[in-house]
């Protein structure tokens, strides 16, 4: 910051203090005005890549991986009340969410002692999906909000699928969405059903997955695929949705092919009983405040050591709580799920038990070094590092994909 800007900011601070004492805020012409805040959805998930625009000055900022933004503009002339009321409008936009426009009535808005919080409502699922809404007891949920009673169940099955080979269960918490084109292509290629669950009673995990059985059976009947009710499954959850993805291997380890925890909020979900029996991919961003608070990478290393868990960690250098690039994230998740199907799924739909020694191993990420890292991988018998804590990878194909993903810039992972 230049000496002139330092002087300007000192004077701006003095003006703010004086304005507060006089009962209002005064900004001098030519001064730089700052506004900091966070954008979240209505479930308190931090939203990255949201666009924040201040009109009429047209100052623009984007949220980072933890949903935070810092907007600034120079006050060339006083902001005056406009025809629609207020002196300015804060417009917040993000794909998949309803746009919010916040009317600003006075300059006092820019002097709030704490960063502002803007919540965006997720857009509803497209009506073309087969599904229904049912009332459930929110106390079934094991984490997070327990206020709403609506539970949503949706399914997508490509027309080319004659018999569902497996189902991919996704929590609609955070980035979970079965209308994503890359997932629908995955479903067609592998003859899968995509199942989405939403609502406070279900999307953050349930005390027992038995409460979901009747609703999955109803989905199977509605879509004309009765085999869906008993098909082997894979699961995905983002943030607190990790409790959702971990609930199924906890209760149905014999039926769950693999599960994915994307940027989990806490570590406890990863440690549910039986989860070590099922291949797991845990993804964390090194700039994610939840990782810094819970150190899920250490939890994964402990599970590998103490339970010989079929688990691997992917540390995304410089990435926050949201994905750096959603399509790249899904492509990597799909690589893992395909590998898990290769080593576990029999033609008749039964599952082979995990054989740790037939997999591959990858080095543990060096957290102190930080950034993106190229980590060694090798077959179990050829690996020279500490096998007890090394990341477990289902096969050689995924081991190479895991190694490449971890060393590539997020914007180049397509």
LINLINMO-V494309 format. One line per field, one symbol per residue. ss: DSSP state (h for helix, s for strand, l for the rest). A space follows every 10 residues. Layout:
# LINLINMO-V494309
ss->???
This chain:
# LINLINMO-V494309
ss->llhhhhhhhh hhhhhhhhhh hlllllllll lsssssssss sllllsllll ssssslllss sslllllsss ssssllllll lllllllsss ssslllslls ssssllhhhh hllllsssss lsllllllls sssssllhhh slllllllls ssssssslll lllllsssss slllllllll hhhhhhhhhh lsssssssll lllllsllhh hhhhhhhhhh hhhllhhhhh llsssssshh hhhhhhhhhh hllllsssss sslllllhhh hlllhhhlss ssssslllhh hhhhlhhhhh hhhhhhhlll ssssssllll lllllhhhhh hhhhhhhhhh hhhhslllll sllllhhhls ssllllllll llllllsssl llllllllll sssllhhhhh hhhhhhhllh hhll
